[in-house]
Structure formats: structure tokens, C-alpha cells
């Protein structure tokens, strides 16, 4: 559920509807979340670091470093270190941490291996991010679902030496919330009849997609916990939050509206880079945008994904953000459209800024949205031209 009160009710666009048979076992969702994923991948080859505070990110040095923490071990989290925290803050909180620079190709390759393991248990495996995926199974009881989850957890550990937390429920959103309650490396099963009582004491921010702004608005309406949603007049909440209120109330009552749908997978990917020194010229921004777009396109290609929308974001020297996005006439794959549109949007942002305040750029980000599986590889115009020129025998 997105952080947007105007979101209409019902399954998200691109959802895969899995109809329930009139008779037969219920459908269960095992939401698998790989614990401290980047750190866990790194520790596989560095057993001497187990039990120590470890942070994956570009380590702070003698020169200004504006990077952020990508992942922190649970030992580092005890000091208050969290993902997305500036590295200078993390270094101050945990001065004895071991820093490991990220290796994204390794993380992506390992994620593909994880999905291959998950497919041993179900043909319905839906990745939501590099370290999260839903596994849909049909079994007769909560006990049977827990048994499958235990086998999945053991298989991931045995095959890849990675810890995983698993939430189990008959809807994806409840399974996702249960996974957060299972951390680290646990299993939490929520039977259909216990959904409302399980959710009631949890903060409303525990609901995926309820961000800070919606959380603040709900708190202003007297809703702090998920259970509070059932104690407020439904019409009052619907006037303020529209279709989102109906979704939230249904969830709080234990009957989530998406219980028959599993999203078809992540609908966006992004990458960013923070400069050591704010940039005041277009040339280094152009080079960075080109590199980020190429890296993102390569990553999508490895996952077999096409994209329909390109987005660019700048964080300025005063920490304000500006973004632009454009939907392409059709879904594309490969680097050329992403690079071309990314540079065009970036230049538009830059030129508009130079005509006004002319702030320097601190961070650049590139985003691909409207992702969909590639069913047949597209051939570029260059490839078609080369093929046309190739002599036939």
C-alpha cells in the first residue's frame, strides 16, 4: 500500500491474481527476508568477522565522505547503526566497526541463487527486492505451512549459508508484517483467525507502505496502532484518506483486501551516488548519470526485466530534492534508452536550477519504473542493421 491517501482500493496494477480453487487447501504466502543481507553475504567468506560489528558501505576516510550505510550486522545495530545512515554518523556511533566496501554484482548473483533455492518449494516465487521474496504454497494448516517455512529456511542456510526470517500468512501484506516480527532468523505464522489480534498492538507504521507523512496524518486522526483503525469511525477515516482507509480498516479487521493477489514483483529499481564535494558544473554530473544509468540497465538485464519509465533525482547542497520522470512510449530494455532519457531529464533539472538559485549538487540518482519481465529479448536497431548486412550462405 503506497504512502498516498488517494490510492484506490483493490490489487495494485500488474498484480498476479491467483484464484483460489472452490475446494482444496488454502493458499499461504511465505515472505522470506534475508537478514542483514549484504553483511551476511560478506561474512560467508570471512568467518573471523562473525560476532563483530560489521558495516557494508564505503568507509569514512580522511577526506569528507557522504556515503550511507548499506547494511549493518546486528552487533553494529546495538550501537544504533542503521541502513541509510550517513557513514560519518555510523563511524561515530560504532568506532570499532569493521567496514566492507559493497560488491553489488556478488549480491545480485547471490540473490539469483536464493530464488533458485526457493523455486524448489513452489513455482510461484515473487521477488520484491534483492533480499525479499514471497513463496506461495498450498497446504492444509498453519502447522503444515510452518513446516514448509522451516524447510525453506534450512535450505537457504544449507545451500548458501545465509540466515532468513520468514513470515507466514494467507495474505502477502500480513506475511510481510509477520516477517518483521520474526527477525532475526525466526519464523512467525499468523493463522487466518488470528490476523486481527496479531496486528492490533502493532504501530500503524508497521504496515508496508505507510510512510512518515501518512503515519503523522493517521496519528492526527487518533490512529497510532493498527487496532485503533477499528475503533475510529470508518466514514471519518474514508473522508480523510479515501481508498487507503478502506484498505487499512480491512487489514485491521483481519480481512486484508489483497488476500487473493500477489504483486508480480518489484516495479522500480534505483541507484545513486553522493559526491565527496558538491558539484557546480554539468560535466561531472553527465558522466555520473551515464555511469549510473549503465549500471542500472545492466542490473535489470541480468534480472530479465524491462522498464517503462525513467526518473532522475538531484539532492542539492541545501539537502532539498528535485526529481523528474518520463514514461517511454513502450517498455524498453538495455542501456541506450535509459542513458539517453536519463541525461535529457538530468539536463532539464540542471538548466532549470541554473536559471534560479544555481545550487550545487550533492547526490544524483537514476530510477527505472514500470518494470516487467522480459518475455523475448529485443534487438536494437544496431543489431538489426548488422544482421541485415550479414551475408547469407
C-alpha positions in Angstrom: 0.0 0.0 0.0 1.7 3.2 -1.1 2.2 6.2 1.2 -0.6 8.1 -0.7 -4.1 8.7 0.7 -5.5 8.9 -2.8 -4.5 5.4 -3.7 -7.6 3.5 -4.9 -8.6 0.2 -3.3 -8.0 -3.1 -4.9 -5.0 -5.0 -6.2 -2.1 -3.0 -7.5 -1.5 -2.6 -11.2 0.4 -5.5 -12.5 -0.7 -7.8 -9.7 -0.8 -11.5 -10.4 -4.2 -12.8 -9.4 -4.0 -16.4 -8.1 -7.6 -17.6 -8.0 -8.5 -19.9 -5.1 -10.0 -23.3 -6.0 -13.5 -23.9 -4.8 -12.2 -26.9 -2.8 -8.8 -27.7 -1.7 -6.1 -26.4 0.7 -5.8 -22.6 1.3 -3.1 -20.6 -0.3 -0.3 -19.5 2.1 2.4 -16.9 1.5 5.9 -17.4 2.9 7.5 -14.0 3.0 11.3 -14.6 3.0 13.6 -11.8 4.2 17.3 -12.4 4.2 18.7 -10.9 7.4 21.3 -8.1 7.1 21.7 -9.3 3.5 24.8 -7.5 2.3 26.6 -8.2 5.6 25.5 -11.9 5.6 26.9 -12.4 2.0 30.2 -10.9 3.0 30.5 -13.0 6.2 30.3 -16.2 4.2 33.9 -15.8 3.2 35.0 -14.1 6.4 34.0 -16.3 9.3 36.5 -14.5 11.6 34.2 -11.4 11.5 31.2 -13.3 12.8 30.0 -11.8 16.1 31.8 -8.5 15.4 30.1 -5.2 14.4 30.3 -5.1 10.6 29.1 -2.4 8.3 28.8 -2.6 4.5 29.4 0.8 2.9 32.2 2.9 1.7 34.2 3.6 4.8 34.8 7.1 6.0 38.3 8.3 5.4 40.4 11.4 6.0 38.5 13.2 3.2 34.8 14.2 3.5 32.6 11.1 2.9 28.9 11.5 2.3 28.1 7.8 1.7 25.5 5.9 3.6 25.4 2.6 5.4 24.0 -0.1 3.1 23.8 -2.9 5.7 24.8 -3.4 9.3 25.2 -6.6 11.3 23.1 -7.0 14.4 26.2 -6.4 16.5 26.5 -3.0 14.9 22.8 -2.2 15.3 23.2 -2.5 19.0 25.2 0.7 18.8 22.4 2.4 16.9 23.8 1.9 13.4 21.0 1.6 10.7 20.8 1.3 7.0 20.8 4.6 5.1 22.5 6.3 8.0 25.4 8.6 6.9 28.7 6.8 7.3 30.2 9.6 9.4 27.3 9.1 11.9 27.8 5.3 11.9 31.5 5.7 12.5 30.9 7.9 15.5 28.3 5.5 17.0 30.4 2.4 16.4 34.1 3.4 16.1 35.3 -0.3 16.3 33.1 -1.5 13.4 34.7 -3.4 10.5 33.9 -1.6 7.2 33.5 -3.6 4.0 33.0 -1.8 0.6 29.9 -3.1 -1.3 30.1 -5.7 -4.1 26.8 -5.3 -5.9 27.5 -7.9 -8.7 28.1 -10.5 -5.9 24.9 -9.5 -4.1 22.8 -9.8 -7.3 24.3 -13.1 -8.2 23.6 -14.5 -4.7 20.0 -13.2 -4.9 19.5 -15.3 -8.1 20.9 -18.3 -6.3 18.5 -17.7 -3.4 15.5 -17.6 -5.8 16.6 -20.8 -7.4 16.5 -22.4 -3.9 13.0 -21.0 -3.2 11.7 -22.4 -6.5 12.4 -25.9 -5.2 9.4 -25.4 -3.0 6.9 -23.6 -5.3 6.6 -22.4 -8.9 5.2 -19.2 -7.5 8.2 -17.2 -6.3 7.8 -13.4 -6.5 10.9 -11.3 -5.7 10.2 -7.9 -4.1 13.7 -6.7 -3.7 17.2 -8.1 -3.8 16.7 -9.6 -0.3 13.0 -10.3 -0.1 10.7 -12.7 -1.9 7.2 -14.3 -1.5 6.8 -18.0 -1.9 3.2 -19.1 -2.5 2.3 -22.7 -1.3 -0.9 -24.7 -0.9 -1.1 -26.7 2.4 -3.9 -27.7 4.7 -3.0 -26.0 8.0 -0.8 -23.4 9.8 1.3 -26.2 11.1 2.0 -27.5 7.6 2.8 -24.0 6.4 5.3 -23.6 9.3 6.9 -26.9 8.4 7.5 -25.8 4.8 8.9 -22.4 6.1 11.3 -24.3 8.3 12.5 -26.4 5.3 12.9 -23.2 3.2 14.9 -21.6 6.0 17.1 -24.6 6.4 17.6 -25.0 2.6 18.8 -21.4 2.2 21.1 -21.8 5.2 22.5 -25.1 3.9 22.9 -24.2 0.3 24.1 -20.6 0.6 25.0 -20.1 4.3 22.5 -17.2 4.6 20.1 -16.5 7.5 16.5 -15.8 6.7 13.4 -14.6 8.6 10.1 -15.9 7.3 6.6 -14.6 7.9 3.7 -16.9 7.1 0.1 -15.9 6.4 -2.7 -16.3 3.9 -2.1 -12.8 2.6 1.1 -11.1 1.4 0.8 -8.0 3.5 0.3 -9.9 6.7 3.1 -12.3 5.9 5.4 -9.3 5.3 4.5 -7.8 8.7 5.0 -11.1 10.3 8.5 -11.4 8.8 9.5 -8.1 10.6 8.3 -9.6 13.9 10.3 -12.8 13.2 13.7 -11.1 12.9 16.3 -12.2 13.3 16.3 -15.7 11.7 12.9 -16.7 13.1 9.5 -17.9 11.7 6.2 -16.2 12.6 3.0 -17.9 11.5 -0.3 -15.9 11.6 -3.4 -18.2 11.1 -6.3 -16.5 9.3 -8.4 -16.4 12.5 -5.6 -14.6 14.5 -4.8 -11.8 12.0 -6.7 -9.0 13.8 -5.3 -9.9 17.3 -1.8 -10.2 15.9 -1.9 -6.8 14.2 -3.9 -4.8 16.8 -1.0 -3.8 19.1 1.5 -3.0 16.3 2.2 0.6 15.3 0.4 1.7 12.2 3.8 2.3 10.6 4.3 -1.4 10.6 2.0 -1.6 7.6 4.1 -1.7 4.4 3.8 1.5 2.5 2.6 3.6 5.4 5.4 6.2 5.5 6.1 9.1 7.8 3.6 11.5 6.2 0.7 9.1 6.3 1.7 8.0 9.8 1.6 11.5 11.0 -1.7 12.1 9.4 -3.2 9.0 10.9 -1.8 9.9 14.4 -3.5 13.3 14.0 -6.8 11.4 13.3 -6.3 9.4 16.6 -4.7 6.3 14.9 -1.4 5.2 16.5 -1.8 1.4 16.3 -3.3 -0.9 13.7 -6.1 -1.8 16.2 -7.0 1.9 16.5 -8.2 1.7 12.9 -11.2 -0.4 14.0 -12.1 2.0 16.8 -12.3 5.1 14.7 -15.5 5.9 12.6 -14.9 4.4 9.2 -16.6 7.2 7.4 -14.4 9.8 9.1 -11.2 7.9 8.0 -12.5 7.5 4.5 -13.3 11.2 4.2 -9.7 12.0 5.1 -7.8 9.1 3.4 -10.1 7.8 0.7 -9.5 4.3 -0.6 -6.4 3.9 1.6 -8.7 4.0 4.6 -10.8 1.1 3.3 -7.7 -1.0 2.7 -6.3 -0.2 6.2 -9.5 -0.9 8.0 -10.0 -4.2 6.2 -6.5 -5.2 7.2 -7.0 -4.2 10.8 -10.2 -6.3 10.9 -8.2 -9.3 9.7 -9.6 -9.4 6.2 -6.9 -7.7 4.0 -8.2 -6.8 0.6 -5.2 -8.1 -1.2 -5.6 -11.7 0.2 -6.1 -13.1 -3.3 -3.4 -11.2 -5.0 0.4 -11.4 -5.1 2.2 -8.5 -6.8 4.1 -9.5 -9.9 7.3 -8.3 -8.4 9.2 -5.0 -7.9 8.0 -2.2 -10.1 11.1 0.0 -9.7 14.8 0.0 -9.3 17.2 2.8 -8.5 20.8 3.6 -7.9 22.5 6.8 -6.6 25.9 8.3 -5.9 26.8 11.0 -3.4 29.8 13.2 -4.3 32.6 13.9 -1.9 32.4 17.5 -3.0 29.3 19.2 -4.2 29.3 19.6 -8.0 28.8 23.0 -9.6 29.3 22.0 -13.2 27.3 19.9 -15.6 30.2 17.8 -17.0 30.8 15.6 -13.9 27.0 15.2 -13.5 26.7 14.0 -17.1 29.5 11.4 -16.5 27.9 10.2 -13.3 24.4 10.0 -14.8 25.7 8.0 -17.7 27.6 5.5 -15.4 24.6 5.1 -13.1 22.2 4.5 -16.0 24.5 1.9 -17.5 24.9 0.1 -14.1 21.2 0.1 -13.6 20.4 -1.1 -17.1 23.0 -3.9 -16.7 21.4 -5.0 -13.4 17.9 -5.0 -14.9 19.2 -7.0 -17.9 20.7 -9.7 -15.6 17.3 -10.0 -13.9 15.4 -10.2 -17.2 13.4 -7.0 -16.7 12.3 -4.2 -19.0 11.4 -0.7 -17.9 8.7 1.8 -19.0 9.6 4.9 -17.0 12.9 6.7 -16.3 13.4 9.0 -13.4 16.2 11.3 -12.3 16.8 12.9 -8.9 19.2 15.5 -7.5 19.8 16.3 -3.9 21.1 19.8 -3.7 23.7 21.4 -1.3 20.9 22.5 1.0 19.6 18.9 1.1 16.4 19.7 -0.8 15.4 17.3 -3.6 14.3 17.7 -7.2 13.0 14.9 -9.4 11.8 14.4 -12.9 10.4 11.4 -14.6 9.2 10.4 -18.1 7.2 7.4 -19.3 8.5 6.0 -22.6 6.2 5.2 -25.5 6.8 1.5 -24.8 8.7 -0.7 -22.4 12.4 -0.9 -23.2 15.5 -2.9 -22.2 19.2 -2.2 -22.5 21.2 0.8 -21.6 20.6 3.1 -24.6 17.1 4.4 -23.8 17.8 4.6 -20.1 21.0 6.6 -20.6 19.5 8.9 -23.3 16.4 9.7 -21.3 18.3 10.0 -18.0 20.7 12.5 -19.5 17.8 14.5 -21.0 16.0 14.7 -17.7 19.2 15.5 -15.8 20.0 18.3 -18.1 16.5 19.7 -17.7 16.8 19.7 -13.9 20.3 21.3 -14.2 19.2 24.0 -16.6 16.1 24.9 -14.5 18.3 25.2 -11.4 20.9 27.4 -13.1 18.1 29.8 -14.1 17.2 30.2 -10.5 19.2 29.6 -7.3 22.0 27.7 -9.0 22.6 25.3 -6.1 25.4 22.7 -6.2 24.5 19.0 -6.5 25.3 16.7 -3.6 23.7 13.4 -4.8 22.5 12.1 -8.1 20.0 9.2 -8.5 18.7 7.3 -11.5 15.4 5.3 -11.4 13.7 2.8 -13.7 10.0 2.2 -13.1 7.2 0.2 -14.6 9.3 -3.0 -14.5 8.0 -6.1 -16.2 9.6 -9.5 -17.1 11.2 -9.8 -20.4 9.5 -12.4 -22.4 11.5 -12.0 -25.6 14.8 -10.2 -25.9 14.5 -7.0 -28.0 17.0 -6.4 -30.8 18.5 -3.0 -31.0 18.5 -1.1 -34.3 22.3 -1.6 -34.5 21.8 -5.4 -34.1 19.1 -5.5 -36.8 21.3 -3.4 -39.1 24.2 -5.7 -38.5 22.0 -8.7 -39.2 20.7 -7.2 -42.4 24.2 -6.6 -43.7 25.4 -10.0 -42.8 25.8 -12.1 -46.0 23.7 -15.2 -46.2 25.0 -18.5 -47.4 
